[in-house]
Amino acid sequence: MQAVDRHLPKVSAASLTPQAIAARFARQHAWEPELRQEAKFMDRPPAHASVLIPLVQRERLTVLLTLRPTHMSSHSGQIAFPGGKADPEDQDAVATALREAEEEVGLQPGFVQVMGSLPVYTTGSAFIVTPVVALVRPGFQLQANADEVDEVFEVPLDFLMDPAHHRHHVVDFAGGQRNWLSMPYQDGSTERFIWGATAGMLRNFYRFLLD
């Protein structure tokens, strides 16, 4: 079963500029994320992690995303933000996100301007994830780590911030029901099927910018 949120407003173009997003983080007023925790589907100890939500400063802002290889032990074959587990040496969640983005796709911190973080999102695989939102200055040269990334691509932010492109799914799973979001994007001849935790964090970003 699936439903599409065509009845909800999209984030306006005026709210999707670097200046407007920076101002939204600066206001720091209270808001409520829509999604915080997925139903658990993996029995493992919780682990802290961070992802970078990289907003590339094109004529229209885009979101830089990765496709994970099918051999990965968790979330294999899925579309994801650059990111991963925190290391003991990381100073904070932002440091984790920046380090992982450089390790996974070669995005150098000098091109990245951190704007702020969204509330933590706990995945069904027991990762407690801090999403770090950042502007990325064009001119970077990416080099994907083949062990962790199959592809790197960009999706327009205004597409993702329009709930007419947000689909709700309900499936029977392990004797119960599992609910999840998807945001399929047609990239030329390729459909980029954005779903799960990545779609959930993007949905929270939508709520953040709309508030």
N, C-alpha and C positions, 0 to 999 in steps of 0.2 A: 504494500500500500504506500502511496506517496501523495503529498499535497504540496502546492506551491504558494508562497506568500505574496501573491499579486496584490493583495489588499493593503499591504504595508507601504509607507512612503520610502522612497530611496533617499540616500544622503545627497544633499544638494551639491552642485558643482562648486559653489562658493565655500562649502565646508571641506572640500577635498583638495585644497591647496596646501603647500607646506606651511604657509603662515597660519592658516586656519587650524590645522592640526596641532601645530606648536602652541597656539593660543588655547586650544581645548585642553591640552595637558597642563598648561600653566594655571588654568582656572581651578583645577583640583576639587571641583564640587562632587558631592556624593552621587553615585549612580549604581545601578544594580545589574551585574552581568546576567545574561539569560542562562548561560550554561557554565557549570562549575565542575561537574564530576560525571564521568561516564559509568555505566554499569560495569562492574569488574568482570573481566573474562579471562584473566591470567593470574595464576597463584604465584606471586613473587613478592619479595620485600619491596616496599616503596623506595623510590629513588628520586632525588631532586634533579631537575633538568631545566634548561632554558632553550628557547628558540628565538631567532631574530626574525622579526617581520620587516623585511627590507623594502622600503618605498623608494623606488628608483625615480629620480627627477627627470623624467621624459616630459614631452609636451603635455601628455596626460600622465599622472603618476601611475606607476605599475608596481605590482608586488612580485618580487623575485622568489621563485619556488623551485623545489627539486623533486625529481622522481627517484625513489629509493630502489636499489636493485632487489631482485626477487630472492637473492640468497640471504638477505638480512634476517636476523633472528626475531626481530619485532617490527611490525608495520611494513613488512616487505612489499615491494611493488606499489607502495602508496605515494601520493604527492604530499610533500612535507615542506615546512620551513627549514632553513639551515639551523641546526641545533643539536643538542645532545646532553648527556649526563654531566653533572657538575663534577669537577675534579677538586680534590682537597686544596690545591694550590690556587684555585680561583678566588679572587677577592670577594665577588658577589655574583648575583644572577646575570648582571650585565656583562661581566668579564667572561662568564661561561658562554653566553650567546656570541660575543665577538670572537672568542677563541674558536668555538665550533664552526662558525661561519668561515673563518679563515682556513681551518683544517679541511672542511668539507668541499668548499667551492673556490677557495683562494681569494675570498673577498678581504682585502686589506683594510684594517681599522681606520687608516687615514682617509678613506673615502666615506666613512660612516659617521653620521651625527645622531647620537641617541636622543630620542625625544621623551621617552618615558616607558613605563611598563603597564601592562594590563593585569587584572587579577589572575592568580594561579588557576590552572586548569588541570584536573587530575584525569589521566587517561585510564581506560579499562585495563591497560597493561601495567598500572601502578606507577606511572611516571607523574610526578608533581611538577608541572611545567610552568615556568614564568615566561610569558611572551613579552619580548622587548621590541618596541617599535622604534625604527630609525629611518632617517633619510639617507639615501645613498647617492653620492655625487657621480654623474657619468664620467667615463674615462677609465674605469676599472677594467682589469683583464682577469677573467675567471679561469681557474684550472680545477676542474672537478676531480675529487678523489674517487677513483673508479671503484674502490672497495665500499664506498658509502653512497655514491651518487651515480645514477645512470644518465640523467639529463638535468640541465638547468634551463629555465624558461621564465618568461614574465607574463603576467595577466593584468590588464588594466584595473586599477583600483575601483573606478566607477562601476565597472561590471560587477565586481564582488560586493560592492556596497549598495546594490539594488536587489531587494528581497524578491523581486519577480524572478530572480535566478536562483533562489534558495529553495531546495526541495526537502521535505520531511519524509523520512522513510520509517516504516515499522515492519520488522521481520520477526518471525518466531525463531528463538535461539535458546538452546539448552533448557527447554521446558518453560521458557518465559518469552517475553518480548524485548527486543532491543530497538531503541529509537536512535536515529542518527540523521545528520544533515548531509546534503551534497550540493555542490555548486558547479555543475558541468560547464566547461568552457570550450568552445570550438576554436581551436588554434590551427587555422588553415585546414588541412585534411585530418588533423589529429584531434580527438576529443580528450581534453584534460579533465579527468574525473576527480575533482577535489571533494573529499569527503572526510568523515570521521573527525579526529581531533583538530586537523587543520581547518576544516569547515567550521567547527565549533568555535575556535578562537577567532576566526574571521567574523563569525556572527556576533561575538562579544564586541569586536572592534566596531562593527556596524552600530550596535546599541550605544557604544561609547561616543561615537561621532554624532549620532542622532540626538543624544540627550542634550 
